Amino acid sequence: MDKKLNSGFTLVEVTIALVLLSIFAIAFLYGQSGNYNDSIRMRELLTLHRLTDSKIQEAIINLPQFSGATETDIKEGKFDGDYEDYSFQIHYQKFTIPNFEQIMKAQTENKEGEEENQSQEETATANNSYISVIYKKLQENLEKMIWQVEVIVTNNLTKETYRLSRWVRDPKAKIDAKFQ
């Protein structure tokens, strides 16, 4: 009869089993909560991206008249419907190319240690004047034709922002190919 009473688990064994089971359950739930938080964050980023992409597509379709005033004009607004907590800003920026003289100055500073004879210097100067004229014409044309559109969407509750920019061509700009 004593054998029947001694068969089974003791209180210590049951307590140890419950502690181990609790540790594994906590570790599993902690991992799942991390996945859940990552999913929420990813959903927020995807929403921001989708809204930003749609606004930049609208901005590209409805291009303003490009001028110097366009650069300082920032269009702001809020989204409707399910996205009332989101706002946007649209910036237009002119494309700029560095000055040719600055580029050449930096290039000559790099060559200061090298010795050149007189004829090489004269040839380089003549080539630079032709290149300078072509470069300036290219610079003028590109700065008239190309603009950058940047859209910033913000979740006003979480203050999370997302930026997206595209280069656009001014459809009214004309290429000037006349060299003077």
C-alpha positions as CSV (number, residue, x, y, z in Angstrom):
1,M,0.0,0.0,0.0
2,D,3.0,2.3,0.5
3,K,3.9,1.9,-3.1
4,K,0.6,3.5,-4.3
5,L,1.2,6.6,-2.1
6,N,4.8,7.1,-3.3
7,S,3.9,6.9,-7.0
8,G,3.5,10.3,-8.7
9,F,5.2,13.7,-8.6
10,T,6.3,15.6,-5.5
11,L,5.4,19.2,-4.9
12,V,8.9,20.3,-5.6
13,E,8.9,18.5,-9.0
14,V,5.6,20.1,-10.0
15,T,6.8,23.5,-8.9
16,I,10.0,23.2,-11.0
17,A,8.0,22.0,-14.0
18,L,5.7,25.0,-13.7
19,V,8.6,27.5,-13.4
20,L,10.2,26.0,-16.5
21,L,6.9,26.2,-18.4
22,S,6.4,29.8,-17.3
23,I,9.9,30.8,-18.5
24,F,9.3,29.3,-21.9
25,A,5.9,30.9,-22.2
26,I,7.3,34.3,-21.3
27,A,10.1,34.0,-23.8
28,F,7.6,33.0,-26.5
29,L,5.2,35.8,-25.7
30,Y,8.1,38.3,-25.6
31,G,9.2,37.2,-29.0
32,Q,5.7,37.5,-30.4
33,S,5.2,41.0,-29.0
34,G,8.4,42.1,-30.7
35,N,7.0,40.7,-34.0
36,Y,3.7,42.5,-33.3
37,N,5.5,45.8,-32.7
38,D,7.6,45.4,-35.8
39,S,4.5,44.7,-37.8
40,I,2.9,47.9,-36.5
41,R,6.0,49.9,-37.4
42,M,6.2,48.4,-40.9
43,R,2.5,49.1,-41.5
44,E,3.1,52.7,-40.5
45,L,6.1,53.0,-42.8
46,L,4.2,51.4,-45.7
47,T,1.3,53.8,-45.2
48,L,3.7,56.8,-45.1
49,H,5.4,55.5,-48.3
50,R,2.1,55.0,-50.1
51,L,0.8,58.4,-49.2
52,T,4.1,60.1,-50.1
53,D,4.2,58.3,-53.5
54,S,0.6,59.2,-54.3
55,K,1.3,62.9,-53.5
56,I,4.5,63.0,-55.6
57,Q,2.6,61.5,-58.5
58,E,-0.1,64.2,-58.1
59,A,2.7,66.9,-58.0
60,I,4.3,65.5,-61.2
61,I,1.0,65.4,-63.0
62,N,0.0,68.9,-61.9
63,L,3.3,70.7,-62.3
64,P,3.2,74.4,-61.5
65,Q,4.6,77.1,-63.7
66,F,8.3,77.0,-62.8
67,S,9.9,80.3,-61.8
68,G,12.1,81.6,-59.1
69,A,9.0,82.1,-56.9
70,T,8.3,78.4,-57.2
71,E,11.3,77.5,-55.0
72,T,9.9,79.5,-52.0
73,D,6.3,78.3,-52.5
74,I,5.7,75.3,-50.3
75,K,2.3,73.6,-50.7
76,E,0.9,72.1,-47.5
77,G,-2.2,70.2,-46.7
78,K,-3.9,67.3,-44.9
79,F,-5.2,64.0,-46.3
80,D,-8.9,63.1,-46.2
81,G,-10.8,60.0,-45.2
82,D,-8.9,57.3,-43.3
83,Y,-5.7,59.4,-43.3
84,E,-6.9,62.5,-41.4
85,D,-3.9,62.3,-39.0
86,Y,-1.4,62.7,-41.9
87,S,-0.2,66.0,-43.4
88,F,2.0,66.7,-46.4
89,Q,4.4,69.4,-47.7
90,I,5.5,69.7,-51.4
91,H,8.7,71.6,-52.2
92,Y,10.1,72.5,-55.6
93,Q,13.8,73.2,-56.0
94,K,15.8,74.3,-58.9
95,F,18.6,72.1,-60.2
96,T,22.0,73.7,-59.7
97,I,25.4,72.8,-61.2
98,P,28.6,74.0,-59.6
99,N,30.5,76.8,-61.4
100,F,33.1,75.7,-63.9
101,E,35.8,78.0,-62.5
102,Q,35.4,76.3,-59.0
103,I,35.8,72.9,-60.5
104,M,38.9,73.9,-62.5
105,K,40.3,75.7,-59.5
106,A,40.0,72.5,-57.4
107,Q,41.5,70.5,-60.2
108,T,44.6,72.8,-60.6
109,E,45.1,72.8,-56.8
110,N,45.4,69.0,-57.1
111,K,48.0,69.3,-59.8
112,E,50.3,71.9,-58.1
113,G,53.0,69.4,-57.3
114,E,53.3,68.3,-61.0
115,E,55.6,70.1,-63.4
116,E,54.2,71.1,-66.8
117,N,56.0,72.6,-69.7
118,Q,54.8,75.9,-71.4
119,S,53.1,74.2,-74.4
120,Q,51.1,71.9,-72.2
121,E,49.8,74.8,-70.2
122,E,48.8,76.8,-73.3
123,T,47.0,73.8,-74.7
124,A,45.2,73.2,-71.4
125,T,44.2,76.8,-71.2
126,A,42.8,76.8,-74.8
127,N,40.9,73.6,-74.1
128,N,39.5,74.9,-70.9
129,S,38.1,78.0,-72.6
130,Y,36.2,75.8,-75.1
131,I,35.1,73.5,-72.4
132,S,34.0,76.5,-70.3
133,V,31.7,77.8,-73.0
134,I,30.1,74.4,-73.5
135,Y,29.8,73.8,-69.8
136,K,28.1,77.2,-69.2
137,K,25.6,76.5,-72.0
138,L,24.9,73.0,-70.6
139,Q,24.6,74.5,-67.1
140,E,22.1,77.2,-68.3
141,N,20.0,74.6,-70.2
142,L,19.9,72.1,-67.4
143,E,19.1,74.7,-64.7
144,K,16.1,75.9,-66.7
145,M,14.8,72.4,-67.6
146,I,15.3,70.3,-64.5
147,W,13.6,70.7,-61.1
148,Q,13.4,68.6,-58.0
149,V,10.0,67.8,-56.4
150,E,10.2,66.7,-52.7
151,V,7.2,65.5,-50.8
152,I,7.3,65.1,-47.0
153,V,4.4,63.2,-45.3
154,T,4.0,63.4,-41.5
155,N,1.9,61.4,-39.2
156,N,0.7,64.1,-36.8
157,L,0.1,61.6,-33.9
158,T,3.4,59.8,-33.9
159,K,5.5,62.6,-35.6
160,E,6.9,60.0,-38.0
161,T,7.9,61.5,-41.3
162,Y,8.7,60.1,-44.8
163,R,10.5,62.0,-47.6
164,L,10.5,61.2,-51.3
165,S,11.9,63.3,-54.2
166,R,11.9,63.0,-57.9
167,W,13.6,65.0,-60.7
168,V,11.1,66.5,-63.2
169,R,11.5,68.3,-66.5
170,D,9.9,71.7,-67.0
171,P,7.8,71.0,-70.2
172,K,7.9,74.7,-71.2
173,A,11.6,75.1,-71.0
174,K,13.4,75.3,-74.4
175,I,17.0,74.2,-75.1
176,D,19.2,77.0,-76.2
177,A,21.9,75.7,-78.5
178,K,23.3,79.0,-79.6
179,F,26.9,79.5,-78.7
180,Q,28.2,83.0,-78.5
